[in-house]
Amino acid sequence: MKRLILKQLILLVLSIVSISVNGYQMKRESYIDIPTANFDQGLYIGVNSSYPIKDVEDVKFDPNIGIDFTYGDFGAALKWYKGADFALDISYKILADNGRFPALAIGFGEIAIDKYVSPAGSDEVFNDENYIDRAPEIASVYIVGTKKINKNFEITAGLGRGRFIGYGPRSQYVNIDAFSDENHENWAVGLFGGMKYVFMNNLSFIVEEDGRDANIGIEYQNEMLKGTLALNKLELFTADDDSELSPRISLDFSYKITDIKKKTEEKEKFSVGIELIDSESKESVNGNTIISGKDGDTAQISVNRRVHSFLLEPGVFITYITSEGYVNKKIEITVKGKKVGNLFTVELNKKKTNEKPIGLEDSIVVVDDFENMKNTVEGISIRFPFKKFDITARGYGILDRIVELIRDNEDVYLIAIGHTCSIGTYEDNQMLSEKRAENVKEYLIGRGISPYRISTEAYGETRPVADNDTEENRKKNRRVQFILYRKK
């Protein structure tokens, strides 16, 4: 209860105060003052400002406003300071976090008509920013990487030109030309970085170095809004009392106006028929058919029919066929983009009297031993729609076959493991993966599997099976997979 009240209080303060007071970066994926390679899809409106802690006479209260949007791997923010002073930031994600390598993005910031635009507007340089021999800035250029270490912790590091170069007595040492000259010429590059730690649902602690100064802050973020309260320019707490330089307190607030999602072209599906016949008599026989894509994803299941009907996109599919008294069969079929002609006749050979059933790779079939059963179940996955944890009709069909396989094997136990794609916040994706796994568990229990035989795990977006760079790959990551084990 105390944590809930604290979270609501912080959210209220950030939401109300930051409408008139706010920070610097005004980009949804930023920390306090540094960009990251996180891209939150949508259109946002942001307001920010900062104010000196010390009484600095000519440093004024400076509220700013901006529009920020991200579409796919492209992001942009248009920021207004005052009068006719605008600046544009653009960024592009060149590599998604695939679990082994960090996400990577490039960007251009503070693109403006004037050579230099400060947070107070063009040509107005705050005294607390007046570092030694500061060069004009036509724009800021950077490359940045962000890596999620676990569900609560991520780090970001990058280098850039422009506002990422520090000329102060300490910050110049994260400027690479500090080792070659003292004039801070145009080819200098600054280093920046930080870390974000989630210590409570949607609440994070941030520490960063922006190329000039050290900053710390607290952030609240959910699907719709984000607010950050921060202390900027921490190094200036050590400045002399009569110094014109001052640390600053800043706040930042952004609100999602609407989602912007890439619309993926849905391929037209065509009717496909598969008839099962006895290879000797040529008569139709009943059997089970499982259609899988070449990547191993189970597409559709048809049970106990002579002629099996499917709706499939054009492409190549693997077909697994089982029929009582017949040898299991695996064939490859090609679905052509035409209304008719997608009819396949499959001949099945009768088993010899001493022949055992053969387990089929990546399918749900009747098997004789635990290892085959384990390989069968762990070779499939249940797919989920975007941001949903409801099981689809195809998912129910797969789960029903799993039930048939393990129900009577009381020494076999199952772990359902939930996953998501990378779109959305880390916290929301973790929660979504947990709900997916729990939904699968509840259905299996309802179909007669004892609760003590099923457990769940969830890893959010941290264990993708494909890069999250296309919608097709993201579909593969929105899944529940299984681990089968035996207790004796």
C-alpha positions as CSV (number, residue, x, y, z in Angstrom):
1,M,0.0,0.0,0.0
2,K,2.8,2.4,0.9
3,R,4.6,1.7,-2.4
4,L,1.4,2.3,-4.3
5,I,0.8,5.7,-2.6
6,L,4.4,6.7,-3.2
7,K,4.2,5.8,-6.9
8,Q,0.9,7.7,-7.3
9,L,2.4,10.8,-5.5
10,I,5.5,10.9,-7.7
11,L,3.4,10.5,-10.8
12,L,1.1,13.3,-9.7
13,V,4.0,15.6,-9.0
14,L,5.7,14.8,-12.4
15,S,2.4,15.2,-14.3
16,I,1.4,18.5,-12.8
17,V,4.7,20.3,-12.3
18,S,6.3,19.3,-15.6
19,I,3.5,20.8,-17.6
20,S,5.1,24.2,-16.9
21,V,8.6,23.1,-15.9
22,N,10.9,20.6,-17.7
23,G,14.3,19.2,-18.9
24,Y,16.4,19.1,-22.1
25,Q,16.2,16.2,-24.5
26,M,12.5,16.0,-25.1
27,K,12.7,12.7,-26.9
28,R,10.8,9.7,-25.6
29,E,13.6,7.3,-25.8
30,S,16.1,9.5,-24.0
31,Y,17.3,9.2,-20.4
32,I,17.7,12.6,-18.8
33,D,19.9,14.4,-21.4
34,I,21.4,11.6,-23.5
35,P,19.7,9.6,-26.3
36,T,19.4,5.9,-26.3
37,A,18.8,3.2,-28.9
38,N,15.3,2.4,-27.5
39,F,12.5,3.4,-29.9
40,D,9.0,3.7,-28.5
41,Q,6.5,3.6,-31.3
42,G,4.0,6.5,-31.3
43,L,3.4,10.2,-31.6
44,Y,4.1,12.2,-28.4
45,I,3.8,15.8,-27.2
46,G,6.5,16.9,-24.7
47,V,7.1,19.9,-22.4
48,N,10.3,20.5,-20.4
49,S,12.4,23.1,-18.7
50,S,15.1,23.5,-16.1
51,Y,16.1,26.1,-13.5
52,P,19.3,26.9,-11.7
53,I,19.6,25.9,-8.0
54,K,21.8,29.0,-7.3
55,D,20.6,32.5,-7.7
56,V,22.0,33.3,-11.2
57,E,20.7,36.6,-12.3
58,D,20.5,36.3,-16.0
59,V,19.4,32.6,-16.2
60,K,15.7,32.6,-16.6
61,F,12.9,30.0,-16.4
62,D,12.8,28.4,-19.8
63,P,9.8,26.2,-20.6
64,N,10.1,24.4,-24.0
65,I,7.7,22.3,-26.0
66,G,8.1,19.6,-28.7
67,I,6.5,17.0,-30.8
68,D,8.3,13.6,-30.9
69,F,7.4,10.6,-33.1
70,T,8.9,7.2,-33.9
71,Y,7.8,5.1,-36.8
72,G,9.5,1.7,-37.2
73,D,13.3,2.4,-37.1
74,F,13.0,6.1,-37.7
75,G,12.5,8.8,-35.0
76,A,12.3,12.6,-35.0
77,A,11.5,15.4,-32.6
78,L,10.7,19.1,-33.4
79,K,11.5,21.3,-30.5
80,W,10.4,24.9,-30.0
81,Y,12.3,27.2,-27.6
82,K,10.8,30.7,-28.1
83,G,9.8,33.0,-30.9
84,A,11.0,31.6,-34.3
85,D,13.6,29.3,-32.7
86,F,13.1,25.7,-33.6
87,A,15.4,22.7,-33.6
88,L,15.0,19.3,-35.2
89,D,16.4,15.9,-33.9
90,I,16.3,12.8,-36.1
91,S,17.5,9.3,-35.3
92,Y,17.6,5.9,-37.0
93,K,18.0,2.4,-35.4
94,I,20.5,0.5,-37.4
95,L,20.6,-2.7,-35.2
96,A,18.0,-4.2,-32.8
97,D,18.9,-5.8,-29.5
98,N,18.9,-9.5,-30.3
99,G,19.9,-10.7,-26.8
100,R,23.6,-11.0,-27.6
101,F,24.4,-7.6,-29.1
102,P,23.0,-4.2,-28.0
103,A,20.6,-2.1,-30.0
104,L,22.5,0.6,-32.0
105,A,21.2,3.9,-33.4
106,I,22.6,7.0,-35.1
107,G,21.2,10.5,-34.8
108,F,21.5,14.2,-35.6
109,G,20.4,16.7,-33.0
110,E,19.8,20.5,-32.6
111,I,19.5,21.0,-36.4
112,A,18.6,24.7,-36.6
113,I,18.9,27.8,-38.9
114,D,21.3,29.5,-36.5
115,K,24.7,28.1,-35.8
116,Y,24.0,27.6,-32.1
117,V,20.8,27.0,-30.3
118,S,20.8,26.7,-26.5
119,P,17.9,25.5,-24.4
120,A,16.9,29.2,-24.0
121,G,16.8,29.8,-27.8
122,S,19.3,30.8,-30.4
123,D,22.3,32.9,-29.4
124,E,21.4,33.0,-25.8
125,V,24.0,31.2,-23.8
126,F,23.3,30.6,-20.1
127,N,26.2,31.6,-17.8
128,D,26.0,28.1,-16.2
129,E,26.8,26.7,-19.7
130,N,29.6,29.1,-20.4
131,Y,32.5,26.6,-20.4
132,I,35.9,27.7,-21.6
133,D,36.3,28.5,-25.3
134,R,33.0,26.8,-26.3
135,A,32.9,26.2,-30.1
136,P,29.8,27.1,-32.2
137,E,27.5,24.1,-32.9
138,I,25.9,23.7,-36.3
139,A,24.4,20.4,-35.1
140,S,25.0,17.4,-32.9
141,V,25.9,14.0,-34.4
142,Y,26.0,10.8,-32.4
143,I,26.1,7.0,-32.4
144,V,24.7,5.2,-29.4
145,G,24.2,1.6,-28.1
146,T,21.7,0.4,-25.5
147,K,21.9,-3.1,-23.9
148,K,19.4,-4.7,-21.5
149,I,21.3,-6.6,-18.9
150,N,18.3,-8.1,-17.2
151,K,14.6,-7.2,-16.6
152,N,15.5,-4.3,-14.3
153,F,18.8,-3.0,-15.6
154,E,20.1,-1.5,-18.9
155,I,23.1,0.5,-19.9
156,T,23.7,3.0,-22.7
157,A,27.0,4.4,-24.2
158,G,27.8,6.5,-27.2
159,L,30.0,9.2,-28.7
160,G,29.1,12.3,-30.5
161,R,29.9,15.8,-31.8
162,G,28.3,19.1,-30.8
163,R,26.5,19.1,-27.4
164,F,28.2,15.9,-26.4
165,I,31.6,17.7,-26.1
166,G,32.6,19.0,-22.7
167,Y,34.9,21.9,-22.2
168,G,34.6,22.3,-18.4
169,P,37.5,21.7,-16.0
170,R,36.4,18.1,-15.5
171,S,34.2,17.2,-18.5
172,Q,36.9,18.0,-21.0
173,Y,38.4,14.6,-20.0
174,V,35.6,12.7,-21.7
175,N,36.4,14.8,-24.9
176,I,38.9,12.9,-27.0
177,D,40.8,15.9,-28.1
178,A,41.9,16.6,-24.5
179,F,44.7,14.2,-25.3
180,S,45.9,16.0,-28.4
181,D,45.4,19.8,-28.0
182,E,44.0,22.5,-25.8
183,N,42.0,24.4,-28.3
184,H,39.0,22.1,-28.7
185,E,38.8,22.3,-32.4
186,N,36.0,21.2,-34.7
187,W,36.9,17.5,-34.9
188,A,36.6,16.8,-31.2
189,V,34.2,14.0,-30.1
190,G,32.7,13.6,-26.7
191,L,31.8,10.4,-24.9
192,F,28.5,9.9,-23.1
193,G,26.8,7.1,-21.2
194,G,24.5,6.1,-18.4
195,M,22.4,3.4,-16.8
196,K,18.8,2.9,-15.9
197,Y,17.6,0.7,-13.0
198,V,13.9,-0.2,-12.4
199,F,13.4,-0.3,-8.7
200,M,9.6,-0.4,-8.7
201,N,6.9,-1.0,-11.3
202,N,7.4,1.8,-13.9
203,L,9.7,3.7,-11.6
204,S,13.4,3.9,-12.5
205,F,16.6,5.5,-11.2
206,I,18.9,7.0,-13.8
207,V,22.6,8.0,-13.7
208,E,24.3,9.5,-16.7
209,E,27.1,11.5,-18.1
210,D,26.1,13.6,-21.2
211,G,29.5,14.5,-22.5
212,R,29.6,17.7,-20.4
213,D,28.1,17.0,-17.0
214,A,26.9,14.2,-14.6
215,N,23.1,13.9,-14.1
216,I,20.9,11.8,-11.8
217,G,17.1,11.4,-11.8
218,I,14.0,9.4,-11.2
219,E,11.7,8.4,-14.1
220,Y,8.2,7.2,-14.3
221,Q,7.1,5.6,-17.6
222,N,4.2,3.6,-18.8
223,E,2.5,3.0,-22.2
224,M,1.0,6.5,-22.3
225,L,3.2,8.9,-20.4
226,K,6.7,9.5,-19.1
227,G,8.0,12.0,-16.5
228,T,11.5,12.6,-15.3
229,L,12.7,14.6,-12.4
230,A,16.5,15.2,-12.5
231,L,19.5,17.1,-11.1
232,N,21.8,18.3,-14.0
233,K,25.4,19.5,-13.9
234,L,26.3,17.8,-10.7
235,E,30.0,18.8,-11.1
236,L,29.0,22.4,-10.4
237,F,28.1,21.7,-6.8
238,T,31.8,22.0,-6.2
239,A,32.0,25.5,-7.9
240,D,32.8,28.5,-5.8
241,D,30.0,30.3,-4.1
242,D,30.6,33.5,-6.2
243,S,30.7,31.5,-9.4
244,E,28.3,32.3,-12.2
245,L,27.9,28.5,-12.8
246,S,25.1,26.6,-11.2
247,P,23.7,23.0,-11.0
248,R,20.1,22.8,-12.4
249,I,16.9,21.0,-11.5
250,S,15.0,19.8,-14.5
251,L,11.7,18.1,-15.3
252,D,10.5,16.4,-18.5
253,F,7.1,15.2,-19.4
254,S,5.7,13.5,-22.5
255,Y,2.3,12.1,-23.4
256,K,1.4,9.7,-26.2
257,I,-1.1,11.2,-28.6
258,T,-1.5,8.1,-30.7
259,D,0.2,4.9,-31.8
260,I,2.1,4.8,-35.0
261,K,2.6,1.3,-36.2
262,K,4.0,-0.1,-39.4
263,K,1.2,-1.6,-41.4
264,T,2.3,-5.0,-42.7
265,E,0.8,-6.3,-45.9
266,E,-1.3,-9.3,-45.3
267,K,-0.8,-11.8,-48.1
268,E,-3.9,-13.3,-49.6
269,K,-4.5,-16.8,-48.4
270,F,-5.6,-19.6,-50.7
271,S,-7.6,-22.9,-50.2
272,V,-5.4,-26.0,-49.9
273,G,-6.7,-29.5,-49.8
274,I,-4.8,-32.7,-48.7
275,E,-6.3,-36.1,-49.4
276,L,-4.9,-39.2,-47.6
277,I,-5.2,-42.5,-49.5
278,D,-3.9,-46.1,-49.0
279,S,-0.9,-46.6,-51.3
280,E,-2.1,-50.0,-52.3
281,S,-5.9,-49.8,-52.5
282,K,-6.0,-46.1,-53.4
283,E,-9.0,-45.7,-51.0
284,S,-9.3,-42.7,-48.7
285,V,-8.2,-43.1,-45.1
286,N,-8.6,-41.0,-42.0
287,G,-5.6,-39.3,-40.4
288,N,-4.1,-36.2,-38.7
289,T,-2.3,-33.5,-40.6
290,I,0.0,-30.7,-39.3
291,I,1.1,-27.9,-41.5
292,S,4.3,-26.1,-40.5
293,G,6.3,-23.2,-42.1
294,K,9.8,-23.9,-43.0
295,D,11.0,-22.0,-39.9
296,G,9.3,-24.6,-37.7
297,D,6.3,-22.6,-36.7
298,T,3.2,-24.8,-36.5
299,A,0.6,-23.2,-38.8
300,Q,-2.5,-25.4,-38.7
301,I,-3.7,-28.8,-37.4
302,S,-6.5,-31.0,-38.9
303,V,-7.5,-34.1,-37.0
304,N,-9.2,-37.4,-38.0
305,R,-10.2,-36.5,-41.6
306,R,-9.8,-38.0,-45.0
307,V,-9.6,-34.7,-46.8
308,H,-7.9,-31.8,-44.9
309,S,-8.6,-28.2,-45.8
310,F,-6.4,-25.3,-45.0
311,L,-6.1,-21.6,-45.8
312,L,-2.4,-20.7,-46.4
313,E,-0.4,-17.9,-47.9
314,P,1.7,-18.8,-51.0
315,G,5.0,-20.4,-50.0
316,V,6.6,-23.7,-49.0
317,F,5.3,-25.7,-46.1
318,I,6.2,-28.9,-44.3
319,T,3.4,-31.3,-43.8
320,Y,3.4,-34.0,-41.1
321,I,0.8,-36.8,-41.5
322,T,-0.1,-39.6,-39.0
323,S,-2.8,-42.3,-39.4
324,E,-3.4,-45.3,-37.3
325,G,-1.9,-48.4,-38.8
326,Y,0.1,-46.4,-41.3
327,V,3.7,-45.2,-41.4
328,N,4.0,-41.5,-40.4
329,K,4.9,-39.3,-43.3
330,K,6.6,-35.9,-43.8
331,I,6.4,-34.1,-47.1
332,E,7.0,-30.6,-48.5
333,I,4.2,-28.8,-50.4
334,T,4.3,-25.6,-52.4
335,V,1.2,-23.4,-52.2
336,K,0.9,-21.3,-55.4
337,G,-0.9,-18.0,-55.6
338,K,-4.0,-19.2,-57.4
339,K,-7.5,-20.0,-56.5
340,V,-7.5,-23.6,-57.7
341,G,-5.0,-26.3,-58.2
342,N,-3.7,-26.4,-54.5
343,L,-4.9,-30.0,-54.1
344,F,-2.5,-32.7,-52.9
345,T,-3.0,-36.4,-52.7
346,V,-0.7,-38.2,-50.2
347,E,-0.3,-42.0,-50.3
348,L,0.3,-43.7,-47.0
349,N,2.0,-47.1,-46.5
350,K,0.7,-49.6,-44.0
351,K,2.9,-50.5,-41.1
352,K,4.4,-53.9,-40.8
353,T,3.2,-55.7,-37.7
354,N,6.5,-55.3,-35.8
355,E,7.1,-51.7,-36.8
356,K,7.0,-49.0,-34.1
357,P,5.6,-45.5,-34.6
358,I,8.1,-43.0,-35.8
359,G,8.3,-39.6,-34.1
360,L,8.2,-36.7,-36.5
361,E,10.5,-33.7,-36.1
362,D,8.8,-30.5,-34.8
363,S,5.3,-32.0,-34.8
364,I,2.8,-33.3,-32.3
365,V,2.6,-37.0,-32.9
366,V,2.2,-40.2,-30.8
367,V,5.6,-41.3,-29.7
368,D,6.8,-44.3,-27.7
369,D,9.5,-42.9,-25.5
370,F,10.2,-39.8,-23.4
371,E,13.1,-38.4,-25.5
372,N,10.9,-38.4,-28.6
373,M,8.1,-36.8,-26.6
374,K,10.5,-34.2,-25.2
375,N,11.8,-33.3,-28.7
376,T,8.3,-33.1,-30.1
377,V,6.9,-30.7,-27.5
378,E,10.0,-28.5,-27.2
379,G,10.1,-28.1,-31.0
380,I,6.9,-26.1,-31.2
381,S,5.6,-22.7,-29.9
382,I,2.2,-21.0,-29.4
383,R,2.1,-17.6,-31.2
384,F,0.2,-14.5,-29.9
385,P,-1.1,-11.3,-31.5
386,F,0.6,-8.0,-30.7
387,K,0.1,-7.0,-27.1
388,K,-2.3,-9.8,-26.5
389,F,-2.2,-12.8,-24.2
390,D,-5.4,-14.5,-25.5
391,I,-4.8,-18.0,-27.0
392,T,-5.7,-18.2,-30.7
393,A,-7.8,-21.0,-32.3
394,R,-4.6,-22.4,-33.7
395,G,-3.0,-22.3,-30.3
396,Y,-5.8,-24.2,-28.7
397,G,-5.4,-26.9,-31.4
398,I,-1.7,-27.3,-30.6
399,L,-2.4,-27.4,-26.8
400,D,-5.0,-30.0,-27.2
401,R,-2.5,-32.2,-28.9
402,I,0.0,-31.6,-26.1
403,V,-2.7,-32.7,-23.7
404,E,-3.2,-35.9,-25.6
405,L,0.5,-36.6,-25.5
406,I,1.3,-36.0,-21.8
407,R,-2.0,-36.5,-20.0
408,D,-1.5,-40.2,-19.2
409,N,2.3,-39.9,-18.5
410,E,2.1,-38.9,-14.8
411,D,5.9,-38.6,-14.4
412,V,6.2,-36.0,-17.1
413,Y,6.2,-32.3,-16.2
414,L,5.9,-29.2,-18.3
415,I,7.3,-25.6,-18.1
416,A,5.4,-23.0,-20.2
417,I,7.8,-20.1,-21.0
418,G,6.4,-16.7,-22.1
419,H,8.1,-14.3,-24.5
420,T,7.4,-11.0,-26.3
421,C,8.8,-8.9,-29.1
422,S,10.7,-5.7,-28.3
423,I,8.0,-3.1,-28.9
424,G,6.8,-1.5,-25.7
425,T,8.5,-0.8,-22.4
426,Y,10.6,-3.5,-20.7
427,E,8.2,-3.7,-17.7
428,D,5.0,-4.0,-19.9
429,N,6.6,-6.8,-22.0
430,Q,7.7,-8.7,-18.9
431,M,4.2,-8.6,-17.5
432,L,2.7,-9.6,-20.9
433,S,5.0,-12.6,-21.2
434,E,3.9,-13.7,-17.7
435,K,0.3,-13.5,-18.6
436,R,0.8,-15.5,-21.8
437,A,2.5,-18.3,-19.9
438,E,-0.2,-18.3,-17.2
439,N,-3.0,-18.4,-19.8
440,V,-1.4,-21.5,-21.3
441,K,-1.1,-23.1,-17.9
442,E,-4.7,-22.4,-17.0
443,Y,-5.9,-23.9,-20.3
444,L,-3.8,-27.1,-19.8
445,I,-5.2,-27.5,-16.2
446,G,-8.7,-27.1,-17.6
447,R,-8.0,-29.9,-20.0
448,G,-7.1,-32.3,-17.2
449,I,-3.4,-31.8,-16.6
450,S,-2.7,-31.7,-12.8
451,P,-1.6,-28.2,-11.7
452,Y,1.5,-29.6,-9.9
453,R,2.8,-30.9,-13.2
454,I,2.8,-27.4,-14.9
455,S,5.0,-24.4,-14.0
456,T,5.7,-21.1,-15.8
457,E,8.6,-18.8,-16.6
458,A,8.6,-15.5,-18.4
459,Y,11.4,-13.5,-20.0
460,G,9.7,-10.6,-21.7
461,E,11.7,-9.4,-24.7
462,T,15.1,-10.6,-23.5
463,R,15.3,-14.0,-25.4
464,P,14.2,-13.4,-29.0
465,V,14.5,-16.2,-31.6
466,A,14.8,-13.6,-34.4
467,D,15.9,-10.0,-34.7
468,N,13.0,-7.6,-34.0
469,D,13.7,-5.6,-37.2
470,T,10.6,-6.7,-39.1
471,E,7.0,-7.5,-38.3
472,E,7.5,-11.1,-39.5
473,N,10.4,-11.6,-37.0
474,R,8.5,-9.9,-34.2
475,K,5.7,-12.4,-34.7
476,K,8.1,-15.2,-34.1
477,N,9.1,-13.6,-30.8
478,R,5.6,-13.3,-29.5
479,R,5.3,-16.8,-28.2
480,V,5.1,-19.4,-25.5
481,Q,7.5,-22.3,-25.7
482,F,7.8,-25.5,-23.6
483,I,10.3,-27.5,-21.6
484,L,9.5,-31.1,-20.8
485,Y,11.1,-33.1,-18.0
486,R,10.6,-36.2,-16.0
487,K,10.5,-36.9,-12.3
488,K,11.1,-40.5,-11.1
